[in-house]
Amino acid sequence: MADVRGMTIALNAGEFTEVLDFYTLVFGHGPDTAPLDDFLEWQICPGSWLQISTGHDRPGANNARVRLEVDNIEVSVKRLTLSLIHI
């Protein structure tokens, strides 16, 4: 989708310290924000974020979300609907 301007990927993960250590190693720096005791965010690039919520018994179990920021929601919904018809 050419009109995507931003994206957020939200995941549930395990123990806070392990998640913090792992993603700090992956990105080479600590989180850009940590607004809650169990929530970490890294900005991947302008407009794109990885959000990690920690402390879950079953990390990732049906709790992942992806948010796309677009200029025109009606055009994007129509494009996605037409794409699903052709699958």
Secondary structure, 3 states (H helix, E strand, C coil): CCCEEEEEEEEECCCHHHHHHHHHHHHCCCCCEEEECCEEEEEEECCEEEEEECCCCCCCCCCCEEEEEECCHHHHHHHHHHHHHCC
